[in-house]
Amino acid sequence: MSPIANPTTGRIGALQGASSSHIQALLGDFAALAARRGYHVVGVVEIPCGEPAGACRRLALRDLSSGAVTSISQNLGPGSTACSLDAGALAQACGRVERAIAAGADLVILSKFGKQEAGRGGLADAFRAAAVAGLPMLTAVAPAMNEAWHRFAGSLSELLPAEVQSVEAWWERSRAGPGLRAAG
């Protein structure tokens, strides 16, 4: 099923249709572009962090406000077949994003809505904080998570193809909404 964009909804742009690494690079590049245009961007993007470990690849989150990198993978030892996600490190990163949202932002970029967020963990509280603040958000949602995403975001979300032009068009619509200052 291809992503369907609905311009009448969507303060949250949810990217689909490409590899995770492509989408994370797109999110990071768009964050840098929006910041250069004078918008205050907060959030996190996922970056690879070393060799695969266990059932998951090693990952880190790069904070868009500070540039700090936080590993969200834990070392489970050789031979482990379990996922190495460090839920505690992910929760700490979420807390930093929530504080950045509270301090003020024009755009929130959150790496993805995945299993942790569907279970109300991971970055779920940062998603909620941005929604309560009325801020536009950009994220990634794997097609396997569409049902959980729809229950979580409802009509606030607009599915977008993972293309620069789609993100730019979404941003034009979203920043025209209430609460955003004009870029310098």
Sequence and secondary structure as in RCSB ss.txt:
>XXXX:A:sequence
MSPIANPTTGRIGALQGASSSHIQALLGDFAALAARRGYHVVGVVEIPCGEPAGACRRLALRDLSSGAVTSISQN
LGPGSTACSLDAGALAQACGRVERAIAAGADLVILSKFGKQEAGRGGLADAFRAAAVAGLPMLTAVAPAMNEAWH
RFAGSLSELLPAEVQSVEAWWERSRAGPGLRAAG
>XXXX:A:secstr
      TTS SEEEEESS HHHHHHHHHHHHHHHHHTT  EEEEEEEE SS BTTB  EEEEETTT  EEE B  
  TT  S  B HHHHHHHHHHHHHHHHH  SEEEES B HHHHTT TTHHHHHHHHHTT  EEEEB GGGHHHHH
HHHGGGEEEEES HHHHHHHHHHHHTSTT     
